[in-house]
Amino acid sequence: MRCVIARFPFDLVKSEVEQLMKGVRPEPGTGAAVKVGTKVYPVKQVGERITKQDRRDFTADEVTRALIRLGFTCQTLPAEAAPELGGPTF
């Protein structure tokens, strides 16, 4: 499938994306995520691997749209709860 990410055209195939992510450990994070195989990755991590571009060069939305068109399941990871601050209250 042909798509444009960060103004550059890419021909992506689902099996090639799966192969590129094989053996890659998912980074912790919140926000946009995609399930590749049995693992859930931040969309920006996958985008960096498949485009070989810096993450700052594209948006999560661009990669999410491309991955959905390829048949991947995308989701939004919830923000982690802020830790309770201990100590005296005044």
PyMOL commands that place a pseudoatom at each C-alpha (Angstrom):
pseudoatom trace, name=CA, resn=MET, resi=1, chain=A, elem=C, hetatm=0, pos=[0.000, 0.000, 0.000]
pseudoatom trace, name=CA, resn=ARG, resi=2, chain=A, elem=C, hetatm=0, pos=[1.333, 3.413, -0.914]
pseudoatom trace, name=CA, resn=CYS, resi=3, chain=A, elem=C, hetatm=0, pos=[1.121, 6.110, 1.750]
pseudoatom trace, name=CA, resn=VAL, resi=4, chain=A, elem=C, hetatm=0, pos=[2.739, 9.440, 2.515]
pseudoatom trace, name=CA, resn=ILE, resi=5, chain=A, elem=C, hetatm=0, pos=[4.408, 10.050, 5.865]
pseudoatom trace, name=CA, resn=ALA, resi=6, chain=A, elem=C, hetatm=0, pos=[6.233, 13.322, 6.523]
pseudoatom trace, name=CA, resn=ARG, resi=7, chain=A, elem=C, hetatm=0, pos=[5.817, 14.291, 2.840]
pseudoatom trace, name=CA, resn=PHE, resi=8, chain=A, elem=C, hetatm=0, pos=[7.679, 11.139, 1.686]
pseudoatom trace, name=CA, resn=PRO, resi=9, chain=A, elem=C, hetatm=0, pos=[5.950, 8.268, -0.162]
pseudoatom trace, name=CA, resn=PHE, resi=10, chain=A, elem=C, hetatm=0, pos=[6.277, 4.734, 1.208]
pseudoatom trace, name=CA, resn=ASP, resi=11, chain=A, elem=C, hetatm=0, pos=[5.106, 1.393, -0.147]
pseudoatom trace, name=CA, resn=LEU, resi=12, chain=A, elem=C, hetatm=0, pos=[4.165, -0.556, 2.971]
pseudoatom trace, name=CA, resn=VAL, resi=13, chain=A, elem=C, hetatm=0, pos=[3.127, -4.185, 3.316]
pseudoatom trace, name=CA, resn=LYS, resi=14, chain=A, elem=C, hetatm=0, pos=[1.702, -5.564, 6.561]
pseudoatom trace, name=CA, resn=SER, resi=15, chain=A, elem=C, hetatm=0, pos=[4.045, -8.573, 6.615]
pseudoatom trace, name=CA, resn=GLU, resi=16, chain=A, elem=C, hetatm=0, pos=[7.082, -6.302, 6.131]
pseudoatom trace, name=CA, resn=VAL, resi=17, chain=A, elem=C, hetatm=0, pos=[6.039, -4.104, 9.061]
pseudoatom trace, name=CA, resn=GLU, resi=18, chain=A, elem=C, hetatm=0, pos=[5.631, -7.233, 11.200]
pseudoatom trace, name=CA, resn=GLN, resi=19, chain=A, elem=C, hetatm=0, pos=[9.082, -8.435, 10.137]
pseudoatom trace, name=CA, resn=LEU, resi=20, chain=A, elem=C, hetatm=0, pos=[10.699, -5.061, 10.929]
pseudoatom trace, name=CA, resn=MET, resi=21, chain=A, elem=C, hetatm=0, pos=[9.203, -5.107, 14.438]
pseudoatom trace, name=CA, resn=LYS, resi=22, chain=A, elem=C, hetatm=0, pos=[10.112, -8.739, 15.132]
pseudoatom trace, name=CA, resn=GLY, resi=23, chain=A, elem=C, hetatm=0, pos=[12.404, -8.935, 18.164]
pseudoatom trace, name=CA, resn=VAL, resi=24, chain=A, elem=C, hetatm=0, pos=[11.975, -5.233, 19.008]
pseudoatom trace, name=CA, resn=ARG, resi=25, chain=A, elem=C, hetatm=0, pos=[11.050, -4.491, 22.608]
pseudoatom trace, name=CA, resn=PRO, resi=26, chain=A, elem=C, hetatm=0, pos=[8.095, -2.087, 22.949]
pseudoatom trace, name=CA, resn=GLU, resi=27, chain=A, elem=C, hetatm=0, pos=[8.973, 1.185, 24.637]
pseudoatom trace, name=CA, resn=PRO, resi=28, chain=A, elem=C, hetatm=0, pos=[6.857, 2.284, 27.589]
pseudoatom trace, name=CA, resn=GLY, resi=29, chain=A, elem=C, hetatm=0, pos=[4.606, 5.204, 26.897]
pseudoatom trace, name=CA, resn=THR, resi=30, chain=A, elem=C, hetatm=0, pos=[1.181, 6.664, 26.576]
pseudoatom trace, name=CA, resn=GLY, resi=31, chain=A, elem=C, hetatm=0, pos=[-0.837, 7.936, 23.643]
pseudoatom trace, name=CA, resn=ALA, resi=32, chain=A, elem=C, hetatm=0, pos=[-1.242, 6.327, 20.240]
pseudoatom trace, name=CA, resn=ALA, resi=33, chain=A, elem=C, hetatm=0, pos=[-0.263, 2.651, 20.075]
pseudoatom trace, name=CA, resn=VAL, resi=34, chain=A, elem=C, hetatm=0, pos=[-0.496, -0.218, 17.597]
pseudoatom trace, name=CA, resn=LYS, resi=35, chain=A, elem=C, hetatm=0, pos=[-0.677, -3.965, 18.076]
pseudoatom trace, name=CA, resn=VAL, resi=36, chain=A, elem=C, hetatm=0, pos=[1.893, -5.776, 15.938]
pseudoatom trace, name=CA, resn=GLY, resi=37, chain=A, elem=C, hetatm=0, pos=[1.739, -9.518, 16.482]
pseudoatom trace, name=CA, resn=THR, resi=38, chain=A, elem=C, hetatm=0, pos=[1.257, -10.006, 20.213]
pseudoatom trace, name=CA, resn=LYS, resi=39, chain=A, elem=C, hetatm=0, pos=[2.956, -6.781, 21.307]
pseudoatom trace, name=CA, resn=VAL, resi=40, chain=A, elem=C, hetatm=0, pos=[1.669, -3.232, 21.623]
pseudoatom trace, name=CA, resn=TYR, resi=41, chain=A, elem=C, hetatm=0, pos=[4.083, -0.531, 20.443]
pseudoatom trace, name=CA, resn=PRO, resi=42, chain=A, elem=C, hetatm=0, pos=[3.910, 3.259, 20.546]
pseudoatom trace, name=CA, resn=VAL, resi=43, chain=A, elem=C, hetatm=0, pos=[2.984, 4.397, 17.034]
pseudoatom trace, name=CA, resn=LYS, resi=44, chain=A, elem=C, hetatm=0, pos=[6.002, 6.716, 16.869]
pseudoatom trace, name=CA, resn=GLN, resi=45, chain=A, elem=C, hetatm=0, pos=[8.358, 3.771, 17.601]
pseudoatom trace, name=CA, resn=VAL, resi=46, chain=A, elem=C, hetatm=0, pos=[6.882, 1.790, 14.707]
pseudoatom trace, name=CA, resn=GLY, resi=47, chain=A, elem=C, hetatm=0, pos=[6.919, 4.851, 12.449]
pseudoatom trace, name=CA, resn=GLU, resi=48, chain=A, elem=C, hetatm=0, pos=[10.598, 5.395, 13.127]
pseudoatom trace, name=CA, resn=ARG, resi=49, chain=A, elem=C, hetatm=0, pos=[11.398, 1.784, 12.186]
pseudoatom trace, name=CA, resn=ILE, resi=50, chain=A, elem=C, hetatm=0, pos=[9.357, 1.675, 8.997]
pseudoatom trace, name=CA, resn=THR, resi=51, chain=A, elem=C, hetatm=0, pos=[10.327, 5.122, 7.670]
pseudoatom trace, name=CA, resn=LYS, resi=52, chain=A, elem=C, hetatm=0, pos=[13.899, 5.301, 9.002]
pseudoatom trace, name=CA, resn=GLN, resi=53, chain=A, elem=C, hetatm=0, pos=[13.142, 8.926, 9.891]
pseudoatom trace, name=CA, resn=ASP, resi=54, chain=A, elem=C, hetatm=0, pos=[13.466, 10.786, 13.166]
pseudoatom trace, name=CA, resn=ARG, resi=55, chain=A, elem=C, hetatm=0, pos=[10.257, 10.697, 15.214]
pseudoatom trace, name=CA, resn=ARG, resi=56, chain=A, elem=C, hetatm=0, pos=[10.085, 14.471, 15.171]
pseudoatom trace, name=CA, resn=ASP, resi=57, chain=A, elem=C, hetatm=0, pos=[9.649, 14.408, 11.373]
pseudoatom trace, name=CA, resn=PHE, resi=58, chain=A, elem=C, hetatm=0, pos=[6.158, 12.875, 11.382]
pseudoatom trace, name=CA, resn=THR, resi=59, chain=A, elem=C, hetatm=0, pos=[3.009, 12.858, 13.466]
pseudoatom trace, name=CA, resn=ALA, resi=60, chain=A, elem=C, hetatm=0, pos=[1.462, 9.902, 15.241]
pseudoatom trace, name=CA, resn=ASP, resi=61, chain=A, elem=C, hetatm=0, pos=[-1.707, 10.524, 13.216]
pseudoatom trace, name=CA, resn=GLU, resi=62, chain=A, elem=C, hetatm=0, pos=[0.110, 10.034, 9.901]
pseudoatom trace, name=CA, resn=VAL, resi=63, chain=A, elem=C, hetatm=0, pos=[1.499, 6.670, 10.999]
pseudoatom trace, name=CA, resn=THR, resi=64, chain=A, elem=C, hetatm=0, pos=[-1.762, 5.609, 12.654]
pseudoatom trace, name=CA, resn=ARG, resi=65, chain=A, elem=C, hetatm=0, pos=[-3.721, 6.206, 9.437]
pseudoatom trace, name=CA, resn=ALA, resi=66, chain=A, elem=C, hetatm=0, pos=[-1.200, 4.171, 7.427]
pseudoatom trace, name=CA, resn=LEU, resi=67, chain=A, elem=C, hetatm=0, pos=[-1.181, 1.294, 9.928]
pseudoatom trace, name=CA, resn=ILE, resi=68, chain=A, elem=C, hetatm=0, pos=[-4.975, 1.149, 10.075]
pseudoatom trace, name=CA, resn=ARG, resi=69, chain=A, elem=C, hetatm=0, pos=[-5.118, 0.991, 6.272]
pseudoatom trace, name=CA, resn=LEU, resi=70, chain=A, elem=C, hetatm=0, pos=[-2.678, -1.945, 6.430]
pseudoatom trace, name=CA, resn=GLY, resi=71, chain=A, elem=C, hetatm=0, pos=[-5.034, -3.759, 8.821]
pseudoatom trace, name=CA, resn=PHE, resi=72, chain=A, elem=C, hetatm=0, pos=[-3.345, -3.184, 12.176]
pseudoatom trace, name=CA, resn=THR, resi=73, chain=A, elem=C, hetatm=0, pos=[-5.318, -2.437, 15.339]
pseudoatom trace, name=CA, resn=CYS, resi=74, chain=A, elem=C, hetatm=0, pos=[-4.502, 0.973, 16.789]
pseudoatom trace, name=CA, resn=GLN, resi=75, chain=A, elem=C, hetatm=0, pos=[-5.544, 2.268, 20.188]
pseudoatom trace, name=CA, resn=THR, resi=76, chain=A, elem=C, hetatm=0, pos=[-4.849, 5.029, 22.659]
pseudoatom trace, name=CA, resn=LEU, resi=77, chain=A, elem=C, hetatm=0, pos=[-2.958, 4.066, 25.781]
pseudoatom trace, name=CA, resn=PRO, resi=78, chain=A, elem=C, hetatm=0, pos=[-4.205, 5.851, 28.899]
pseudoatom trace, name=CA, resn=ALA, resi=79, chain=A, elem=C, hetatm=0, pos=[-1.947, 8.299, 30.715]
pseudoatom trace, name=CA, resn=GLU, resi=80, chain=A, elem=C, hetatm=0, pos=[-0.435, 6.837, 33.830]
pseudoatom trace, name=CA, resn=ALA, resi=81, chain=A, elem=C, hetatm=0, pos=[-1.918, 8.119, 37.045]
pseudoatom trace, name=CA, resn=ALA, resi=82, chain=A, elem=C, hetatm=0, pos=[0.165, 10.745, 38.780]
pseudoatom trace, name=CA, resn=PRO, resi=83, chain=A, elem=C, hetatm=0, pos=[1.897, 9.286, 41.838]
pseudoatom trace, name=CA, resn=GLU, resi=84, chain=A, elem=C, hetatm=0, pos=[0.589, 10.343, 45.199]
pseudoatom trace, name=CA, resn=LEU, resi=85, chain=A, elem=C, hetatm=0, pos=[2.808, 12.877, 46.839]
pseudoatom trace, name=CA, resn=GLY, resi=86, chain=A, elem=C, hetatm=0, pos=[3.555, 11.919, 50.412]
pseudoatom trace, name=CA, resn=GLY, resi=87, chain=A, elem=C, hetatm=0, pos=[4.371, 14.257, 53.212]
pseudoatom trace, name=CA, resn=PRO, resi=88, chain=A, elem=C, hetatm=0, pos=[2.642, 16.592, 55.557]
pseudoatom trace, name=CA, resn=THR, resi=89, chain=A, elem=C, hetatm=0, pos=[-0.231, 18.782, 54.485]
pseudoatom trace, name=CA, resn=PHE, resi=90, chain=A, elem=C, hetatm=0, pos=[-0.420, 22.270, 55.868]
for i in range(1, 90): cmd.bond("trace and resi %d" % i, "trace and resi %d" % (i + 1))
show_as sticks, trace
zoom trace
